[in-house]
Amino acid sequence: MSKVQLYVYEVTKGLAAQLSTALLGRYIPGVWHTAIVCYGMEYFFGSGGIENIHPGTTIVGRPDEIIELGETQITNEEFHEYLCNIGDNHFRPEKYHLFEHNCNTFSNEIAQFLTGRSIPSYILDLPNDVATTPMGAMLKTFMDGFGSPVGGRADHASRNFSRPQQAYTPAPSQPQRVQEASDKRCSPAASSPIIFRFQASECCKKLPELFAVDKEKLSLIESVVEGGKRHGYKTADVFQALYTVFDYLEQNNSTERFLLFIDLLSMVTVQNDCDVFKLTEGKELLDRVLKLLRVSESESAVIPNFLKLAANLYSEKERRDMFIAGNSFLSSDINKSCMAYCIESLTGENKFKEVESIAVSFAFNISLSEVSEETALELASALLHWISSAERGSETGKRCISALRNLAKSNDQITDLAAMTVDSDLLA
């Protein structure tokens, strides 16, 4: 006997609820990925076929909701034999379809097999609800053949039931769709990334006024942001100095302090001899900054500066690729947050409308590296939304079109989307 649970994940992390009305013409509360948990393992279906993994360790992190489906009398061996049978038939990898035969189709069938119960209708009905909208019908055509948004983590064992008798092997460290697509895509066009520069001397004058912390640590930060006047400093020491300042900010938060600290981080990112943010500790600091930003009363005021920081973070190729690949939960969460602020700014249906040009610069930097098909389409949709009412001859307009052209190399459906939403020669 085993308890059977449905793990429910909202894979857009709130973006669907925020953007669905503007993009689809109707409110969509979330985009759901589901999996069945039983016998101590989590089972799901994607473009790699049927797989299992330790519960809650897929690339999408912890579930947003756990629904109890009951208990099953079917043995683990009988269940695995059943999975191998369906994994060789209608749940083979090539049978995966984002709208019509996906993870939720699988979860519903498994739930009925194990307990006789179905999964909630609001999850099963979502693809049809989206497809009935004009934009949804178009996206359905564009997204046919897209892979699952979920993959296992490299540090946990995973089994694929589409290949009978296969031994347990490590799951890929990133979604399978990214690995497969990288073999067939062209590299984005070479171009210089956008870097935001600041008046370091002005920032350094304010630093001791706003942060009553160790003067030696402040001096070290000043040396770094002013262009490395003192060489030979250790990256770990710079990180500790930044952490000391951030600890003070957490205890004495104000808009002025928050703005200055974000600007300091932006300046540090462009000092290549001191790349704090390739360290796990550096990513942890960024994660704490984001958490503070989300609950801060000064969020609206800080967003422009944060997007400049995001653009600078993505201006260096190795660091940009690290965040885009989401090779750790921290990298993945930071990337999703940067993307969310960018898209909210570009769609213009929110309080971040005034930072559109900065968001375009961030999107342009992302476009300089290979991205997944979903990311390319998501960013391109936001950029097309913005360019439809913007001046294309402006510097920002030209940058937006360049970003769209780069993204189209990651997803050839973007050209068709541009033709349907703007005009046919935009990406020519």
Steps between C-alpha positions, in 0.01 A plus 500: 500500500627850417366852545439676165545876465472751216782757497384822332750759373422845357789516255476873412546606864212746478563633148189332358274675750671834435520490120221271380231766474725728292634223276199265473202721571395291800633426847702180543596434865800282415667255266502165673751218500399195701659178614390195697684415820478146634734228628736777610561631145362773273382389152442737208478507120684739269691515174742244646222249563388370840752566774520481876709689752510568873195713591541875461841489328406580139627819336179686601580457869245439774130450415256788547229258616479135607163329449430173680346247259469206741680167526566222251511123546707453183856390571807696397602221259156494335507877468844502335392230256197713411725806448729305268199388293353848455851648463542288189161601360306823542746656745811468285720815489387596148135484612546797732294804395487817708125554447348161421708225665710633784603445861144560623359238259748255649424596862127455441546154348734389779267637768212301353712185472620519860196642682208528256500879548563775246713809553320839533318620190650850517838340419372276220289775341776763485637415149152519350428825684816654355451357151151655471645852515626662175857533627481157662402335172796665332736400781371144482623480142831661586560282804422163347794279567639698792649292777402466861604783735625242748812292531681320777792631698843363432563409863201264527437162338235486231346223294342521157215250450495539123794262478422171679772347720698827498712547809469810714715779354560863598247742357621791285601813685272714284170437319537256211351747256800730554753223438327376184445846360863603550606246238288648223505874564726762356687713748361851548660775298813644656439841655615706794288469816347803668679614816365768731766727645469711814675796653705296743644799682152637579387162632813464713438840661159382619619160617639600846208741549234231456674188632653513847719192457868413516701771320752250364222304328355820356843595372535163329162542324595853393824371352315237297219719366738780404671266258734298713744773607637258756592174327553167668180491704333162547153433363402334829592819688290711264207264553533525879511880477183504288330262741582728793342793320194292407455383860489866602246569224272220623500650848473862385311483172418819313448580133820705482709222656341234280563701183863557592560136585351381168720750316805372687419145389459622142845658509659191651358281221707677234830454685606178327791438734254473787205289384317455828187370330652187356542382859220312674526756780454780248184340362374457857550873556301577182226266621479689830490830312206376292312380807547838665394677179172307479391602849646850496279810496755651261462226238365731229782748548769232497380305192679723242829462687445127549445449125826685434665257741336210315626633165852529640480149645412367154761709319776242562457183294607236752289654775207553261508138384520382862179682594315410179585131537365505856770255608396541863178592675649839589598572138158388378310714752712809429451455125122461541480814715705708256283373214181581691600861569609539138173367357285702740683811390466424129130418504427837658190389691658573836690746717832429326411663169766772533788249483419356155828606340701337779294182463574495126871521579473207740308297240764586239776367726308175554458464124877486453503144636303190410176472693224241513215522249256595778725782623551629146125505433417654838751783458414551134129531582577773755738680261242487218237636737729793575624569146146504361449845654861622522722704269699244304756752381604592854808346657283287728278398208802387297629308800162330541499389135856369537393300806204357306727396215735327743212323675362387165817294460391303807144457377409536133133541593573851628522631142146373436380654826653834401325484163165436670532762774711779349604469135674252278820693437591584863755219526609497137 
